[in-house]
Structures are given as structure tokens and as C-alpha cells.
Amino acid sequence: SVSTYMMSFEWNKAKYKPESPLRELVDAISTELSAMEEELRVMQSEYITLGHSIESHERQKQGNLNVRDLADLVEDKHVISSKHLTTVFVVVPRHNEKDFLGAYEHLANDSVVPRSAEKVHEEGEQVLYRVVLFKNA
């Protein structure tokens, strides 16, 4: 409490010598206070930045498959990458899944590897598919 602090307060004689002129003591305390304020501003800025980062991460995890980060859903086994092949991921509404599977091979001018669609993840009304493409088709 304030009263306890006031009763136990002791002047730091090593740091602020009583025989120093008052102007010197004021300048020393003012300089130290300015440094503390700057340190507080930096810490506050870091805290706010961290808070925004956490909120962004939470939004990405909570969003639907169109907007969230897929890194936690896609495994190495789902990615095919070589000199001639690459992988894309497609989010399909569950009610259009049958249409997608019947038409995906013809959507990209013969650059889709036939029968390469693989269901990676299902969530709510959406399904995530992996599709392999020819790079130079």
C-alpha cells in the first residue's frame, strides 16, 4: 500500500547523493524516468503486436477451410512435387463433391493428372482435396 511504502521509503544515497545540487538530482531522476517510459512503450508495443498475432492465429484456426491455415491438415504424403508434377489443394462444398470428382480432370486444359484427386480433410460443409497437375502441360 501507499502508506507502507511511505513508512519504509529510504533514499538511495549511492545513486542520488544528498550533497549533489538539486538540479543534478532532478536531471538524473528525469533521465531515468525517460528511459523507463521508453522501455514501457517498447514493451507495450511488443505486447500489442503479440496480441494481434495470437488473434490472427486463432482466426485462422477457427475459420473455414477457405481462409484458415492448412498446414496442420496437409501432411508430406499429400504433397507431390517434382520436375514435372506439382500439387494444388481445392476446397469443395460438400454438396458439390460428386460434381467436382466428375469434372476436375477436365478443368485445367489437360494439365490435371487423371485420378489424382485425394480427399485430405472434411470439415463441416467443406471437403479439402489434393489434386496433382503436370507443370508443363
LUMVO-237867 format. One line per field, with one value per residue (C-alpha): residue number from 0; residue in one letter; x, y, z. Coordinates in Angstrom, 1 decimal. Example, Ala and Ser with C-alpha at 12.3 -4.5 7.8 and 13.67 -1.06 7.14 Angstrom:
BEGIN
i: 0, 1;
aa: a, s;
X: 12.3, 13.7;
Y: -4.5, -1.1;
Z: 7.8, 7.1;
***
This chain:
BEGIN
i: 0, 1, 2, 3, 4, 5, 6, 7, 8, 9, 10, 11, 12, 13, 14, 15, 16, 17, 18, 19, 20, 21, 22, 23, 24, 25, 26, 27, 28, 29, 30, 31, 32, 33, 34, 35, 36, 37, 38, 39, 40, 41, 42, 43, 44, 45, 46, 47, 48, 49, 50, 51, 52, 53, 54, 55, 56, 57, 58, 59, 60, 61, 62, 63, 64, 65, 66, 67, 68, 69, 70, 71, 72, 73, 74, 75, 76, 77, 78, 79, 80, 81, 82, 83, 84, 85, 86, 87, 88, 89, 90, 91, 92, 93, 94, 95, 96, 97, 98, 99, 100, 101, 102, 103, 104, 105, 106, 107, 108, 109, 110, 111, 112, 113, 114, 115, 116, 117, 118, 119, 120, 121, 122, 123, 124, 125, 126, 127, 128, 129, 130, 131, 132, 133, 134, 135, 136;
aa: s, v, s, t, y, m, m, s, f, e, w, n, k, a, k, y, k, p, e, s, p, l, r, e, l, v, d, a, i, s, t, e, l, s, a, m, e, e, e, l, r, v, m, q, s, e, y, i, t, l, g, h, s, i, e, s, h, e, r, q, k, q, g, n, l, n, v, r, d, l, a, d, l, v, e, d, k, h, v, i, s, s, k, h, l, t, t, v, f, v, v, v, p, r, h, n, e, k, d, f, l, g, a, y, e, h, l, a, n, d, s, v, v, p, r, s, a, e, k, v, h, e, e, g, e, q, v, l, y, r, v, v, l, f, k, n, a;
X: 0.0, 1.0, 1.2, 3.5, 5.7, 5.9, 6.8, 9.6, 11.0, 14.7, 16.6, 19.2, 22.2, 24.6, 22.7, 21.4, 24.0, 22.4, 25.3, 24.6, 23.0, 19.2, 19.4, 21.7, 19.3, 16.3, 18.2, 19.3, 15.8, 14.3, 16.7, 16.0, 12.2, 12.5, 14.4, 11.7, 9.0, 10.7, 11.2, 7.5, 6.4, 8.6, 7.1, 3.6, 4.1, 5.5, 2.5, 0.0, 1.9, 1.8, -1.9, -2.7, -0.6, -2.4, -5.8, -4.8, -3.7, -6.9, -9.0, -7.0, -7.6, -11.3, -12.1, -13.5, -11.2, -11.2, -9.5, -7.7, -4.1, -4.0, -0.5, -2.0, -4.2, -1.8, 0.9, 4.0, 2.3, -0.3, 2.3, 3.7, 6.4, 8.9, 10.3, 7.1, 4.4, 3.0, 0.2, -2.8, -5.4, -9.0, -11.8, -15.1, -18.5, -19.8, -22.9, -20.8, -18.3, -19.8, -19.8, -16.2, -15.0, -16.7, -15.3, -11.9, -9.8, -11.2, -10.9, -7.4, -6.8, -5.3, -2.8, -4.6, -3.1, -6.1, -7.5, -5.2, -7.9, -7.5, -9.6, -7.4, -9.8, -13.6, -14.9, -18.5, -19.9, -16.5, -14.0, -10.3, -9.0, -5.4, -5.1, -1.8, -1.0, 1.5, 3.8, 4.4, 1.1;
Y: 0.0, 3.6, 4.2, 1.1, 2.4, 5.9, 4.5, 2.2, 4.6, 5.1, 7.5, 5.7, 7.7, 5.8, 6.7, 10.1, 11.7, 14.1, 16.6, 16.9, 20.1, 19.8, 20.5, 17.4, 15.2, 16.4, 15.8, 12.3, 11.3, 12.8, 10.9, 7.6, 8.2, 8.9, 5.7, 3.8, 5.4, 4.4, 0.8, 0.7, 2.0, -0.7, -3.4, -2.2, -2.2, -5.8, -6.8, -5.4, -7.0, -10.3, -10.0, -9.2, -12.2, -14.5, -13.2, -13.7, -17.2, -18.0, -16.6, -18.8, -21.9, -21.2, -20.1, -22.4, -24.2, -21.3, -18.9, -20.9, -22.1, -25.7, -26.5, -28.5, -30.6, -31.2, -33.8, -34.5, -37.6, -35.3, -33.1, -34.3, -32.1, -33.0, -31.6, -32.3, -32.5, -30.1, -30.2, -28.0, -28.1, -27.4, -26.7, -28.1, -27.6, -31.0, -30.7, -30.3, -33.1, -35.5, -32.8, -31.9, -35.5, -36.0, -32.8, -31.9, -33.8, -31.5, -28.2, -27.2, -27.9, -31.3, -30.3, -32.4, -35.8, -38.2, -39.8, -37.7, -36.2, -37.4, -36.4, -34.8, -33.5, -33.0, -30.2, -29.0, -28.5, -28.4, -31.0, -30.5, -32.3, -32.7, -32.6, -33.3, -31.2, -31.5, -28.5, -28.0, -29.1;
Z: 0.0, -0.3, 3.4, 3.9, 1.0, 2.6, 6.0, 4.6, 2.0, 2.0, -0.2, -2.5, -1.3, -3.5, -6.7, -5.7, -3.4, -0.9, -1.4, -5.1, -6.3, -6.7, -10.4, -10.9, -8.9, -10.9, -14.2, -13.1, -12.0, -15.1, -17.4, -15.6, -15.8, -19.6, -20.0, -18.1, -20.1, -23.4, -22.1, -21.2, -24.6, -26.3, -24.0, -24.6, -28.4, -28.2, -26.1, -28.6, -31.6, -29.8, -29.0, -32.7, -33.7, -31.3, -32.5, -36.2, -35.4, -33.6, -36.5, -39.0, -36.9, -36.4, -39.9, -42.6, -45.0, -47.4, -45.0, -42.4, -42.5, -43.9, -42.5, -39.7, -42.1, -45.0, -44.5, -46.5, -48.0, -49.6, -51.5, -54.8, -56.2, -58.9, -62.2, -64.0, -61.2, -58.6, -56.1, -55.6, -52.8, -53.6, -51.1, -52.4, -50.8, -49.6, -51.7, -54.9, -54.1, -56.6, -59.4, -58.6, -58.7, -62.1, -63.6, -62.0, -64.6, -67.4, -65.6, -66.4, -70.1, -69.8, -67.0, -64.4, -63.6, -64.1, -60.9, -58.7, -56.5, -52.9, -50.0, -47.4, -44.8, -44.2, -42.0, -41.7, -45.2, -46.9, -48.1, -48.9, -51.9, -53.2, -57.0, -58.9, -62.0, -64.8, -64.6, -68.4, -69.8;
***
